[in-house]
Amino acid sequence: MLTKIIVTLLVIVGAIFYLRQSKVSQTKATTQDMGKGMIVRFSLYTALSLSLIASAGYWFWDWQDGNEVVSVTIVSPMKDEVVIYHVRKKDIAKDEIVTTDGIRVRLSSQERIIVASTGN
């Protein structure tokens, strides 16, 4: 995720330098050339804006999905025991879950887990 942010910032900085360089290199431009430059500049700003909006939207969606509370049912084959915990999606790992109360539950390789939406 950090690399995506860094790449986005590098693209923004590169676009700004490109736009500044194009302003400096223009000494005498005709009206037609200025119109073409405005179209290019407008399309670059539009693409940059859409990229930032899409990145922010994806980040928000990922954050919202990770914070969704789901019910995790743990079925133990050794005992006839079924335990249900409420866990955020981001706190479910391969061998451990962390409940919304902060309890860490370590899972064995024999236990079966069932993840279901809480239905809010």
Biopython code that builds the backbone (N, CA, C, O; Angstrom):
import numpy as np
from Bio.PDB.StructureBuilder import StructureBuilder

atoms = [
    (1, "MET", "N", (0.828, -1.180, 0.000)),
    (1, "MET", "CA", (0.000, 0.000, 0.000)),
    (1, "MET", "C", (0.881, 1.255, 0.000)),
    (1, "MET", "O", (0.575, 2.241, -0.670)),
    (2, "LEU", "N", (1.966, 1.199, 0.756)),
    (2, "LEU", "CA", (2.871, 2.334, 0.816)),
    (2, "LEU", "C", (3.511, 2.589, -0.543)),
    (2, "LEU", "O", (3.722, 3.741, -0.921)),
    (3, "THR", "N", (3.820, 1.532, -1.278)),
    (3, "THR", "CA", (4.418, 1.711, -2.601)),
    (3, "THR", "C", (3.441, 2.383, -3.562)),
    (3, "THR", "O", (3.850, 3.173, -4.412)),
    (4, "LYS", "N", (2.171, 2.077, -3.431)),
    (4, "LYS", "CA", (1.172, 2.728, -4.293)),
    (4, "LYS", "C", (1.138, 4.237, -4.029)),
    (4, "LYS", "O", (1.044, 5.037, -4.960)),
    (5, "ILE", "N", (1.214, 4.606, -2.769)),
    (5, "ILE", "CA", (1.198, 6.016, -2.413)),
    (5, "ILE", "C", (2.452, 6.710, -2.942)),
    (5, "ILE", "O", (2.379, 7.816, -3.477)),
    (6, "ILE", "N", (3.602, 6.053, -2.788)),
    (6, "ILE", "CA", (4.860, 6.639, -3.259)),
    (6, "ILE", "C", (4.845, 6.799, -4.773)),
    (6, "ILE", "O", (5.265, 7.836, -5.287)),
    (7, "VAL", "N", (4.367, 5.786, -5.494)),
    (7, "VAL", "CA", (4.307, 5.873, -6.956)),
    (7, "VAL", "C", (3.359, 6.988, -7.379)),
    (7, "VAL", "O", (3.653, 7.730, -8.316)),
    (8, "THR", "N", (2.229, 7.109, -6.699)),
    (8, "THR", "CA", (1.278, 8.184, -7.028)),
    (8, "THR", "C", (1.915, 9.549, -6.804)),
    (8, "THR", "O", (1.768, 10.446, -7.634)),
    (9, "LEU", "N", (2.619, 9.713, -5.693)),
    (9, "LEU", "CA", (3.280, 10.996, -5.426)),
    (9, "LEU", "C", (4.366, 11.286, -6.453)),
    (9, "LEU", "O", (4.531, 12.436, -6.862)),
    (10, "LEU", "N", (5.109, 10.269, -6.876)),
    (10, "LEU", "CA", (6.132, 10.472, -7.904)),
    (10, "LEU", "C", (5.513, 10.905, -9.234)),
    (10, "LEU", "O", (6.065, 11.756, -9.932)),
    (11, "VAL", "N", (4.383, 10.326, -9.578)),
    (11, "VAL", "CA", (3.694, 10.714, -10.819)),
    (11, "VAL", "C", (3.220, 12.158, -10.718)),
    (11, "VAL", "O", (3.311, 12.910, -11.688)),
    (12, "ILE", "N", (2.715, 12.550, -9.550)),
    (12, "ILE", "CA", (2.259, 13.927, -9.363)),
    (12, "ILE", "C", (3.424, 14.898, -9.508)),
    (12, "ILE", "O", (3.317, 15.906, -10.207)),
    (13, "VAL", "N", (4.530, 14.592, -8.850)),
    (13, "VAL", "CA", (5.712, 15.468, -8.924)),
    (13, "VAL", "C", (6.228, 15.542, -10.357)),
    (13, "VAL", "O", (6.588, 16.620, -10.832)),
    (14, "GLY", "N", (6.267, 14.397, -11.051)),
    (14, "GLY", "CA", (6.710, 14.390, -12.442)),
    (14, "GLY", "C", (5.807, 15.227, -13.341)),
    (14, "GLY", "O", (6.291, 15.937, -14.222)),
    (15, "ALA", "N", (4.508, 15.146, -13.122)),
    (15, "ALA", "CA", (3.573, 15.938, -13.921)),
    (15, "ALA", "C", (3.751, 17.429, -13.657)),
    (15, "ALA", "O", (3.679, 18.238, -14.582)),
    (16, "ILE", "N", (3.982, 17.792, -12.409)),
    (16, "ILE", "CA", (4.189, 19.202, -12.081)),
    (16, "ILE", "C", (5.461, 19.725, -12.744)),
    (16, "ILE", "O", (5.452, 20.814, -13.318)),
    (17, "PHE", "N", (6.558, 18.964, -12.672)),
    (17, "PHE", "CA", (7.801, 19.387, -13.322)),
    (17, "PHE", "C", (7.624, 19.488, -14.833)),
    (17, "PHE", "O", (8.154, 20.405, -15.461)),
    (18, "TYR", "N", (6.880, 18.548, -15.419)),
    (18, "TYR", "CA", (6.639, 18.588, -16.864)),
    (18, "TYR", "C", (5.869, 19.840, -17.248)),
    (18, "TYR", "O", (6.199, 20.507, -18.228)),
    (19, "LEU", "N", (4.845, 20.154, -16.474)),
    (19, "LEU", "CA", (4.040, 21.336, -16.782)),
    (19, "LEU", "C", (4.845, 22.622, -16.594)),
    (19, "LEU", "O", (4.703, 23.557, -17.383)),
    (20, "ARG", "N", (5.669, 22.679, -15.584)),
    (20, "ARG", "CA", (6.510, 23.859, -15.356)),
    (20, "ARG", "C", (7.558, 24.004, -16.463)),
    (20, "ARG", "O", (7.851, 25.117, -16.901)),
    (21, "GLN", "N", (8.119, 22.888, -16.909)),
    (21, "GLN", "CA", (9.134, 22.919, -17.967)),
    (21, "GLN", "C", (8.517, 23.385, -19.283)),
    (21, "GLN", "O", (9.142, 24.126, -20.042)),
    (22, "SER", "N", (7.300, 22.953, -19.545)),
    (22, "SER", "CA", (6.664, 23.361, -20.802)),
    (22, "SER", "C", (6.364, 24.860, -20.800)),
    (22, "SER", "O", (6.379, 25.486, -21.860)),
    (23, "LYS", "N", (6.094, 25.448, -19.635)),
    (23, "LYS", "CA", (5.870, 26.900, -19.554)),
    (23, "LYS", "C", (7.156, 27.668, -19.820)),
    (23, "LYS", "O", (7.137, 28.709, -20.475)),
    (24, "VAL", "N", (8.271, 27.156, -19.312)),
    (24, "VAL", "CA", (9.549, 27.832, -19.478)),
    (24, "VAL", "C", (10.020, 27.748, -20.921)),
    (24, "VAL", "O", (10.568, 28.719, -21.444)),
    (25, "SER", "N", (9.820, 26.615, -21.571)),
    (25, "SER", "CA", (10.338, 26.410, -22.925)),
    (25, "SER", "C", (9.563, 27.194, -23.984)),
    (25, "SER", "O", (10.066, 27.373, -25.093)),
    (26, "GLN", "N", (8.373, 27.657, -23.679)),
    (26, "GLN", "CA", (7.591, 28.411, -24.646)),
    (26, "GLN", "C", (8.041, 29.874, -24.623)),
    (26, "GLN", "O", (7.878, 30.571, -23.621)),
    (27, "THR", "N", (8.598, 30.317, -25.724)),
    (27, "THR", "CA", (9.005, 31.721, -25.799)),
    (27, "THR", "C", (7.956, 32.523, -26.542)),
    (27, "THR", "O", (7.348, 33.434, -25.981)),
    (28, "LYS", "N", (7.745, 32.189, -27.790)),
    (28, "LYS", "CA", (6.702, 32.850, -28.568)),
    (28, "LYS", "C", (5.819, 31.754, -29.143)),
    (28, "LYS", "O", (6.254, 30.954, -29.972)),
    (29, "ALA", "N", (4.606, 31.732, -28.701)),
    (29, "ALA", "CA", (3.687, 30.712, -29.163)),
    (29, "ALA", "C", (2.493, 31.366, -29.853)),
    (29, "ALA", "O", (2.035, 32.440, -29.464)),
    (30, "THR", "N", (2.021, 30.705, -30.857)),
    (30, "THR", "CA", (0.840, 31.210, -31.538)),
    (30, "THR", "C", (-0.393, 30.830, -30.734)),
    (30, "THR", "O", (-0.324, 30.050, -29.784)),
    (31, "THR", "N", (-1.499, 31.390, -31.128)),
    (31, "THR", "CA", (-2.747, 31.104, -30.431)),
    (31, "THR", "C", (-3.117, 29.638, -30.570)),
    (31, "THR", "O", (-3.639, 29.041, -29.629)),
    (32, "GLN", "N", (-2.860, 29.061, -31.706)),
    (32, "GLN", "CA", (-3.174, 27.655, -31.934)),
    (32, "GLN", "C", (-2.308, 26.759, -31.038)),
    (32, "GLN", "O", (-2.811, 25.788, -30.473)),
    (33, "ASP", "N", (-1.036, 27.068, -30.906)),
    (33, "ASP", "CA", (-0.158, 26.295, -30.030)),
    (33, "ASP", "C", (-0.587, 26.423, -28.571)),
    (33, "ASP", "O", (-0.519, 25.460, -27.807)),
    (34, "MET", "N", (-1.026, 27.608, -28.200)),
    (34, "MET", "CA", (-1.486, 27.802, -26.830)),
    (34, "MET", "C", (-2.737, 26.982, -26.551)),
    (34, "MET", "O", (-2.905, 26.456, -25.451)),
    (35, "GLY", "N", (-3.613, 26.871, -27.542)),
    (35, "GLY", "CA", (-4.820, 26.053, -27.399)),
    (35, "GLY", "C", (-4.481, 24.584, -27.222)),
    (35, "GLY", "O", (-5.084, 23.893, -26.400)),
    (36, "LYS", "N", (-3.503, 24.104, -28.006)),
    (36, "LYS", "CA", (-3.080, 22.713, -27.863)),
    (36, "LYS", "C", (-2.472, 22.471, -26.488)),
    (36, "LYS", "O", (-2.713, 21.432, -25.874)),
    (37, "GLY", "N", (-1.691, 23.420, -26.007)),
    (37, "GLY", "CA", (-1.088, 23.303, -24.679)),
    (37, "GLY", "C", (-2.140, 23.269, -23.580)),
    (37, "GLY", "O", (-1.996, 22.550, -22.591)),
    (38, "MET", "N", (-3.193, 24.047, -23.759)),
    (38, "MET", "CA", (-4.266, 24.053, -22.766)),
    (38, "MET", "C", (-4.997, 22.724, -22.745)),
    (38, "MET", "O", (-5.382, 22.237, -21.682)),
    (39, "ILE", "N", (-5.190, 22.133, -23.927)),
    (39, "ILE", "CA", (-5.865, 20.835, -23.991)),
    (39, "ILE", "C", (-5.017, 19.769, -23.312)),
    (39, "ILE", "O", (-5.533, 18.947, -22.554)),
    (40, "VAL", "N", (-3.717, 19.784, -23.586)),
    (40, "VAL", "CA", (-2.818, 18.811, -22.959)),
    (40, "VAL", "C", (-2.799, 19.013, -21.444)),
    (40, "VAL", "O", (-2.892, 18.049, -20.683)),
    (41, "ARG", "N", (-2.680, 20.254, -21.014)),
    (41, "ARG", "CA", (-2.650, 20.558, -19.585)),
    (41, "ARG", "C", (-3.960, 20.143, -18.918)),
    (41, "ARG", "O", (-3.946, 19.556, -17.836)),
    (42, "PHE", "N", (-5.080, 20.440, -19.553)),
    (42, "PHE", "CA", (-6.382, 20.068, -19.002)),
    (42, "PHE", "C", (-6.507, 18.551, -18.892)),
    (42, "PHE", "O", (-6.994, 18.038, -17.885)),
    (43, "SER", "N", (-6.067, 17.832, -19.930)),
    (43, "SER", "CA", (-6.171, 16.370, -19.880)),
    (43, "SER", "C", (-5.245, 15.780, -18.809)),
    (43, "SER", "O", (-5.598, 14.790, -18.168)),
    (44, "LEU", "N", (-4.060, 16.380, -18.611)),
    (44, "LEU", "CA", (-3.164, 15.908, -17.549)),
    (44, "LEU", "C", (-3.771, 16.152, -16.172)),
    (44, "LEU", "O", (-3.745, 15.267, -15.317)),
    (45, "TYR", "N", (-4.311, 17.334, -15.956)),
    (45, "TYR", "CA", (-4.944, 17.625, -14.667)),
    (45, "TYR", "C", (-6.157, 16.717, -14.440)),
    (45, "TYR", "O", (-6.383, 16.260, -13.319)),
    (46, "THR", "N", (-6.925, 16.456, -15.476)),
    (46, "THR", "CA", (-8.075, 15.580, -15.345)),
    (46, "THR", "C", (-7.642, 14.163, -15.001)),
    (46, "THR", "O", (-8.217, 13.537, -14.111)),
    (47, "ALA", "N", (-6.628, 13.648, -15.702)),
    (47, "ALA", "CA", (-6.138, 12.299, -15.419)),
    (47, "ALA", "C", (-5.564, 12.219, -14.005)),
    (47, "ALA", "O", (-5.773, 11.230, -13.303)),
    (48, "LEU", "N", (-4.849, 13.250, -13.593)),
    (48, "LEU", "CA", (-4.289, 13.283, -12.249)),
    (48, "LEU", "C", (-5.391, 13.321, -11.198)),
    (48, "LEU", "O", (-5.312, 12.621, -10.188)),
    (49, "SER", "N", (-6.405, 14.126, -11.427)),
    (49, "SER", "CA", (-7.517, 14.217, -10.482)),
    (49, "SER", "C", (-8.266, 12.896, -10.385)),
    (49, "SER", "O", (-8.592, 12.446, -9.286)),
    (50, "LEU", "N", (-8.541, 12.272, -11.525)),
    (50, "LEU", "CA", (-9.233, 10.994, -11.512)),
    (50, "LEU", "C", (-8.405, 9.915, -10.815)),
    (50, "LEU", "O", (-8.955, 9.068, -10.110)),
    (51, "SER", "N", (-7.092, 9.944, -11.010)),
    (51, "SER", "CA", (-6.222, 8.982, -10.350)),
    (51, "SER", "C", (-6.257, 9.157, -8.835)),
    (51, "SER", "O", (-6.337, 8.177, -8.095)),
    (52, "LEU", "N", (-6.197, 10.394, -8.382)),
    (52, "LEU", "CA", (-6.252, 10.650, -6.943)),
    (52, "LEU", "C", (-7.604, 10.263, -6.345)),
    (52, "LEU", "O", (-7.662, 9.703, -5.250)),
    (53, "ILE", "N", (-8.678, 10.556, -7.051)),
    (53, "ILE", "CA", (-10.008, 10.194, -6.567)),
    (53, "ILE", "C", (-10.168, 8.681, -6.520)),
    (53, "ILE", "O", (-10.723, 8.144, -5.561)),
    (54, "ALA", "N", (-9.684, 7.989, -7.551)),
    (54, "ALA", "CA", (-9.774, 6.530, -7.566)),
    (54, "ALA", "C", (-8.928, 5.911, -6.450)),
    (54, "ALA", "O", (-9.355, 4.948, -5.814)),
    (55, "SER", "N", (-7.736, 6.456, -6.210)),
    (55, "SER", "CA", (-6.881, 5.949, -5.132)),
    (55, "SER", "C", (-7.535, 6.164, -3.768)),
    (55, "SER", "O", (-7.529, 5.269, -2.923)),
    (56, "ALA", "N", (-8.088, 7.330, -3.563)),
    (56, "ALA", "CA", (-8.761, 7.611, -2.292)),
    (56, "ALA", "C", (-9.986, 6.724, -2.112)),
    (56, "ALA", "O", (-10.250, 6.246, -1.008)),
    (57, "GLY", "N", (-10.732, 6.502, -3.182)),
    (57, "GLY", "CA", (-11.901, 5.623, -3.112)),
    (57, "GLY", "C", (-11.517, 4.192, -2.785)),
    (57, "GLY", "O", (-12.175, 3.539, -1.975)),
    (58, "TYR", "N", (-10.452, 3.699, -3.410)),
    (58, "TYR", "CA", (-9.994, 2.337, -3.130)),
    (58, "TYR", "C", (-9.499, 2.221, -1.696)),
    (58, "TYR", "O", (-9.796, 1.240, -1.015)),
    (59, "TRP", "N", (-8.745, 3.215, -1.233)),
    (59, "TRP", "CA", (-8.251, 3.189, 0.140)),
    (59, "TRP", "C", (-9.412, 3.170, 1.116)),
    (59, "TRP", "O", (-9.383, 2.394, 2.071)),
    (60, "PHE", "N", (-10.436, 3.992, 0.915)),
    (60, "PHE", "CA", (-11.597, 4.040, 1.795)),
    (60, "PHE", "C", (-12.342, 2.713, 1.772)),
    (60, "PHE", "O", (-12.740, 2.213, 2.823)),
    (61, "TRP", "N", (-12.537, 2.137, 0.589)),
    (61, "TRP", "CA", (-13.236, 0.854, 0.483)),
    (61, "TRP", "C", (-12.470, -0.241, 1.217)),
    (61, "TRP", "O", (-13.083, -1.056, 1.906)),
    (62, "ASP", "N", (-11.141, -0.280, 1.085)),
    (62, "ASP", "CA", (-10.322, -1.286, 1.752)),
    (62, "ASP", "C", (-10.382, -1.103, 3.267)),
    (62, "ASP", "O", (-10.490, -2.084, 4.004)),
    (63, "TRP", "N", (-10.313, 0.131, 3.733)),
    (63, "TRP", "CA", (-10.406, 0.409, 5.159)),
    (63, "TRP", "C", (-11.767, -0.002, 5.706)),
    (63, "TRP", "O", (-11.856, -0.610, 6.772)),
    (64, "GLN", "N", (-12.830, 0.334, 4.970)),
    (64, "GLN", "CA", (-14.182, 0.019, 5.409)),
    (64, "GLN", "C", (-14.400, -1.497, 5.433)),
    (64, "GLN", "O", (-15.014, -2.017, 6.365)),
    (65, "ASP", "N", (-13.905, -2.205, 4.419)),
    (65, "ASP", "CA", (-14.064, -3.657, 4.360)),
    (65, "ASP", "C", (-13.270, -4.340, 5.472)),
    (65, "ASP", "O", (-13.742, -5.316, 6.055)),
    (66, "GLY", "N", (-12.083, -3.845, 5.770)),
    (66, "GLY", "CA", (-11.271, -4.432, 6.822)),
    (66, "GLY", "C", (-11.847, -4.234, 8.209)),
    (66, "GLY", "O", (-11.605, -5.049, 9.100)),
    (67, "ASN", "N", (-12.603, -3.171, 8.409)),
    (67, "ASN", "CA", (-13.200, -2.897, 9.715)),
    (67, "ASN", "C", (-14.588, -3.493, 9.878)),
    (67, "ASN", "O", (-15.234, -3.264, 10.901)),
    (68, "GLU", "N", (-15.059, -4.246, 8.902)),
    (68, "GLU", "CA", (-16.365, -4.891, 9.018)),
    (68, "GLU", "C", (-16.288, -6.000, 10.062)),
    (68, "GLU", "O", (-15.354, -6.803, 10.058)),
    (69, "VAL", "N", (-17.267, -6.038, 10.948)),
    (69, "VAL", "CA", (-17.299, -7.049, 11.999)),
    (69, "VAL", "C", (-18.050, -8.272, 11.480)),
    (69, "VAL", "O", (-19.174, -8.168, 10.990)),
    (70, "VAL", "N", (-17.402, -9.432, 11.598)),
    (70, "VAL", "CA", (-17.998, -10.695, 11.157)),
    (70, "VAL", "C", (-18.013, -11.662, 12.330)),
    (70, "VAL", "O", (-17.291, -11.482, 13.310)),
    (71, "SER", "N", (-18.845, -12.691, 12.217)),
    (71, "SER", "CA", (-18.895, -13.742, 13.229)),
    (71, "SER", "C", (-17.979, -14.876, 12.806)),
    (71, "SER", "O", (-18.084, -15.388, 11.692)),
    (72, "VAL", "N", (-17.082, -15.263, 13.697)),
    (72, "VAL", "CA", (-16.179, -16.372, 13.430)),
    (72, "VAL", "C", (-16.577, -17.505, 14.364)),
    (72, "VAL", "O", (-16.543, -17.367, 15.587)),
    (73, "THR", "N", (-16.953, -18.620, 13.767)),
    (73, "THR", "CA", (-17.316, -19.799, 14.539)),
    (73, "THR", "C", (-16.152, -20.766, 14.494)),
    (73, "THR", "O", (-15.674, -21.121, 13.416)),
    (74, "ILE", "N", (-15.691, -21.194, 15.663)),
    (74, "ILE", "CA", (-14.587, -22.144, 15.748)),
    (74, "ILE", "C", (-15.149, -23.478, 16.194)),
    (74, "ILE", "O", (-15.773, -23.591, 17.250)),
    (75, "VAL", "N", (-14.915, -24.486, 15.367)),
    (75, "VAL", "CA", (-15.388, -25.838, 15.651)),
    (75, "VAL", "C", (-14.170, -26.694, 15.969)),
    (75, "VAL", "O", (-13.256, -26.836, 15.156)),
    (76, "SER", "N", (-14.181, -27.265, 17.179)),
    (76, "SER", "CA", (-13.061, -28.093, 17.607)),
    (76, "SER", "C", (-13.403, -29.560, 17.383)),
    (76, "SER", "O", (-14.450, -30.007, 17.850)),
    (77, "PRO", "N", (-12.562, -30.335, 16.683)),
    (77, "PRO", "CA", (-12.851, -31.750, 16.440)),
    (77, "PRO", "C", (-12.573, -32.620, 17.671)),
    (77, "PRO", "O", (-13.117, -33.718, 17.788)),
    (78, "MET", "N", (-11.741, -32.141, 18.574)),
    (78, "MET", "CA", (-11.402, -32.921, 19.762)),
    (78, "MET", "C", (-12.555, -32.957, 20.767)),
    (78, "MET", "O", (-12.825, -33.987, 21.385)),
    (79, "LYS", "N", (-13.218, -31.832, 20.916)),
    (79, "LYS", "CA", (-14.345, -31.737, 21.844)),
    (79, "LYS", "C", (-15.575, -31.367, 21.030)),
    (79, "LYS", "O", (-15.462, -30.811, 19.937)),
    (80, "ASP", "N", (-16.717, -31.669, 21.554)),
    (80, "ASP", "CA", (-17.939, -31.204, 20.888)),
    (80, "ASP", "C", (-18.227, -29.789, 21.374)),
    (80, "ASP", "O", (-19.139, -29.553, 22.166)),
    (81, "GLU", "N", (-17.425, -28.862, 20.879)),
    (81, "GLU", "CA", (-17.521, -27.489, 21.349)),
    (81, "GLU", "C", (-17.523, -26.538, 20.149)),
    (81, "GLU", "O", (-16.704, -26.651, 19.236)),
    (82, "VAL", "N", (-18.451, -25.619, 20.181)),
    (82, "VAL", "CA", (-18.530, -24.583, 19.154)),
    (82, "VAL", "C", (-18.498, -23.236, 19.858)),
    (82, "VAL", "O", (-19.305, -22.978, 20.752)),
    (83, "VAL", "N", (-17.564, -22.373, 19.456)),
    (83, "VAL", "CA", (-17.418, -21.053, 20.061)),
    (83, "VAL", "C", (-17.559, -20.011, 18.962)),
    (83, "VAL", "O", (-16.996, -20.153, 17.876)),
    (84, "ILE", "N", (-18.315, -18.963, 19.258)),
    (84, "ILE", "CA", (-18.537, -17.895, 18.279)),
    (84, "ILE", "C", (-17.909, -16.606, 18.822)),
    (84, "ILE", "O", (-18.136, -16.219, 19.968)),
    (85, "TYR", "N", (-17.105, -15.947, 17.958)),
    (85, "TYR", "CA", (-16.462, -14.680, 18.307)),
    (85, "TYR", "C", (-16.855, -13.633, 17.268)),
    (85, "TYR", "O", (-17.146, -13.960, 16.118)),
    (86, "HIS", "N", (-16.858, -12.374, 17.692)),
    (86, "HIS", "CA", (-17.052, -11.264, 16.769)),
    (86, "HIS", "C", (-15.681, -10.658, 16.492)),
    (86, "HIS", "O", (-14.984, -10.230, 17.412)),
    (87, "VAL", "N", (-15.303, -10.625, 15.222)),
    (87, "VAL", "CA", (-13.955, -10.245, 14.822)),
    (87, "VAL", "C", (-14.036, -9.296, 13.631)),
    (87, "VAL", "O", (-14.917, -9.429, 12.782)),
    (88, "ARG", "N", (-13.106, -8.331, 13.573)),
    (88, "ARG", "CA", (-12.992, -7.500, 12.367)),
    (88, "ARG", "C", (-12.252, -8.309, 11.304)),
    (88, "ARG", "O", (-11.373, -9.108, 11.628)),
    (89, "LYS", "N", (-12.605, -8.103, 10.046)),
    (89, "LYS", "CA", (-11.981, -8.869, 8.960)),
    (89, "LYS", "C", (-10.465, -8.723, 8.932)),
    (89, "LYS", "O", (-9.753, -9.687, 8.650)),
    (90, "LYS", "N", (-9.969, -7.523, 9.222)),
    (90, "LYS", "CA", (-8.526, -7.296, 9.155)),
    (90, "LYS", "C", (-7.773, -8.026, 10.254)),
    (90, "LYS", "O", (-6.555, -8.181, 10.168)),
    (91, "ASP", "N", (-8.482, -8.480, 11.294)),
    (91, "ASP", "CA", (-7.843, -9.157, 12.420)),
    (91, "ASP", "C", (-7.890, -10.678, 12.307)),
    (91, "ASP", "O", (-7.585, -11.379, 13.271)),
    (92, "ILE", "N", (-8.267, -11.190, 11.149)),
    (92, "ILE", "CA", (-8.276, -12.634, 10.933)),
    (92, "ILE", "C", (-6.981, -13.013, 10.231)),
    (92, "ILE", "O", (-6.713, -12.569, 9.115)),
    (93, "ALA", "N", (-6.181, -13.839, 10.897)),
    (93, "ALA", "CA", (-4.919, -14.300, 10.322)),
    (93, "ALA", "C", (-4.994, -15.814, 10.133)),
    (93, "ALA", "O", (-6.019, -16.434, 10.417)),
    (94, "LYS", "N", (-3.912, -16.394, 9.658)),
    (94, "LYS", "CA", (-3.874, -17.829, 9.375)),
    (94, "LYS", "C", (-4.010, -18.663, 10.644)),
    (94, "LYS", "O", (-4.735, -19.659, 10.663)),
    (95, "ASP", "N", (-3.318, -18.259, 11.695)),
    (95, "ASP", "CA", (-3.325, -19.074, 12.911)),
    (95, "ASP", "C", (-3.781, -18.317, 14.155)),
    (95, "ASP", "O", (-3.596, -18.795, 15.275)),
    (96, "GLU", "N", (-4.377, -17.133, 13.964)),
    (96, "GLU", "CA", (-4.785, -16.339, 15.112)),
    (96, "GLU", "C", (-5.875, -15.363, 14.697)),
    (96, "GLU", "O", (-5.883, -14.860, 13.574)),
    (97, "ILE", "N", (-6.788, -15.106, 15.614)),
    (97, "ILE", "CA", (-7.788, -14.059, 15.414)),
    (97, "ILE", "C", (-7.765, -13.151, 16.639)),
    (97, "ILE", "O", (-7.401, -13.579, 17.735)),
    (98, "VAL", "N", (-8.155, -11.901, 16.444)),
    (98, "VAL", "CA", (-8.255, -10.943, 17.546)),
    (98, "VAL", "C", (-9.701, -10.453, 17.565)),
    (98, "VAL", "O", (-10.181, -9.879, 16.587)),
    (99, "THR", "N", (-10.390, -10.682, 18.678)),
    (99, "THR", "CA", (-11.795, -10.305, 18.777)),
    (99, "THR", "C", (-11.927, -8.798, 18.932)),
    (99, "THR", "O", (-10.935, -8.093, 19.118)),
    (100, "THR", "N", (-13.164, -8.310, 18.854)),
    (100, "THR", "CA", (-13.415, -6.881, 19.028)),
    (100, "THR", "C", (-13.147, -6.448, 20.466)),
    (100, "THR", "O", (-12.952, -5.261, 20.728)),
    (101, "ASP", "N", (-13.136, -7.395, 21.394)),
    (101, "ASP", "CA", (-12.823, -7.094, 22.793)),
    (101, "ASP", "C", (-11.322, -7.090, 23.055)),
    (101, "ASP", "O", (-10.894, -6.754, 24.160)),
    (102, "GLY", "N", (-10.511, -7.457, 22.059)),
    (102, "GLY", "CA", (-9.068, -7.466, 22.213)),
    (102, "GLY", "C", (-8.492, -8.806, 22.625)),
    (102, "GLY", "O", (-7.304, -8.892, 22.937)),
    (103, "ILE", "N", (-9.296, -9.842, 22.635)),
    (103, "ILE", "CA", (-8.827, -11.175, 23.026)),
    (103, "ILE", "C", (-8.166, -11.843, 21.827)),
    (103, "ILE", "O", (-8.749, -11.914, 20.745)),
    (104, "ARG", "N", (-6.947, -12.332, 22.028)),
    (104, "ARG", "CA", (-6.237, -13.061, 20.973)),
    (104, "ARG", "C", (-6.542, -14.545, 21.118)),
    (104, "ARG", "O", (-6.334, -15.134, 22.178)),
    (105, "VAL", "N", (-7.040, -15.143, 20.033)),
    (105, "VAL", "CA", (-7.363, -16.566, 20.030)),
    (105, "VAL", "C", (-6.448, -17.243, 19.028)),
    (105, "VAL", "O", (-6.502, -16.952, 17.834)),
    (106, "ARG", "N", (-5.611, -18.141, 19.510)),
    (106, "ARG", "CA", (-4.713, -18.894, 18.638)),
    (106, "ARG", "C", (-5.437, -20.137, 18.165)),
    (106, "ARG", "O", (-6.119, -20.804, 18.942)),
    (107, "LEU", "N", (-5.288, -20.442, 16.901)),
    (107, "LEU", "CA", (-5.986, -21.570, 16.290)),
    (107, "LEU", "C", (-5.010, -22.710, 16.041)),
    (107, "LEU", "O", (-3.860, -22.496, 15.657)),
    (108, "SER", "N", (-5.491, -23.913, 16.267)),
    (108, "SER", "CA", (-4.657, -25.066, 15.933)),
    (108, "SER", "C", (-4.939, -25.459, 14.486)),
    (108, "SER", "O", (-5.885, -24.970, 13.868)),
    (109, "SER", "N", (-4.119, -26.332, 13.969)),
    (109, "SER", "CA", (-4.302, -26.753, 12.575)),
    (109, "SER", "C", (-5.500, -27.682, 12.419)),
    (109, "SER", "O", (-5.945, -27.930, 11.299)),
    (110, "GLN", "N", (-6.024, -28.194, 13.521)),
    (110, "GLN", "CA", (-7.152, -29.118, 13.449)),
    (110, "GLN", "C", (-8.495, -28.421, 13.596)),
    (110, "GLN", "O", (-9.526, -28.988, 13.237)),
    (111, "GLU", "N", (-8.498, -27.224, 14.108)),
    (111, "GLU", "CA", (-9.759, -26.507, 14.294)),
    (111, "GLU", "C", (-10.249, -25.958, 12.955)),
    (111, "GLU", "O", (-9.470, -25.573, 12.082)),
    (112, "ARG", "N", (-11.538, -25.941, 12.839)),
    (112, "ARG", "CA", (-12.167, -25.423, 11.628)),
    (112, "ARG", "C", (-12.848, -24.109, 11.976)),
    (112, "ARG", "O", (-13.516, -23.998, 13.005)),
    (113, "ILE", "N", (-12.675, -23.117, 11.115)),
    (113, "ILE", "CA", (-13.331, -21.836, 11.366)),
    (113, "ILE", "C", (-14.332, -21.560, 10.251)),
    (113, "ILE", "O", (-14.132, -21.921, 9.091)),
    (114, "ILE", "N", (-15.406, -20.911, 10.650)),
    (114, "ILE", "CA", (-16.446, -20.512, 9.705)),
    (114, "ILE", "C", (-16.644, -19.013, 9.889)),
    (114, "ILE", "O", (-16.954, -18.546, 10.984)),
    (115, "VAL", "N", (-16.460, -18.267, 8.802)),
    (115, "VAL", "CA", (-16.605, -16.815, 8.837)),
    (115, "VAL", "C", (-17.929, -16.458, 8.181)),
    (115, "VAL", "O", (-18.197, -16.854, 7.047)),
    (116, "ALA", "N", (-18.758, -15.703, 8.906)),
    (116, "ALA", "CA", (-20.070, -15.316, 8.380)),
    (116, "ALA", "C", (-20.330, -13.857, 8.722)),
    (116, "ALA", "O", (-19.868, -13.361, 9.750)),
    (117, "SER", "N", (-21.058, -13.184, 7.871)),
    (117, "SER", "CA", (-21.428, -11.793, 8.109)),
    (117, "SER", "C", (-22.379, -11.726, 9.295)),
    (117, "SER", "O", (-23.171, -12.641, 9.520)),
    (118, "THR", "N", (-22.295, -10.636, 10.051)),
    (118, "THR", "CA", (-23.167, -10.503, 11.232)),
    (118, "THR", "C", (-24.588, -10.105, 10.840)),
    (118, "THR", "O", (-25.510, -10.230, 11.646)),
    (119, "GLY", "N", (-24.772, -9.629, 9.618)),
    (119, "GLY", "CA", (-26.116, -9.314, 9.139)),
    (119, "GLY", "C", (-26.673, -8.011, 9.676)),
    (119, "GLY", "O", (-27.875, -7.905, 9.917)),
    (120, "ASN", "N", (-25.807, -7.005, 9.871)),
    (120, "ASN", "CA", (-26.278, -5.712, 10.379)),
    (120, "ASN", "C", (-27.039, -4.991, 9.327)),
    (120, "ASN", "O", (-27.517, -3.881, 9.562)),
]
sb = StructureBuilder()
sb.init_structure("model")
sb.init_model(0)
sb.init_chain("A")
sb.init_seg("    ")
for serial, (resi, resn, name, xyz) in enumerate(atoms, 1):
    if name == "N":
        sb.init_residue(resn, " ", resi, " ")
    sb.init_atom(name, np.array(xyz, "f"), 0.0, 1.0, " ", f" {name:<3s}", serial, name[0])
structure = sb.get_structure()
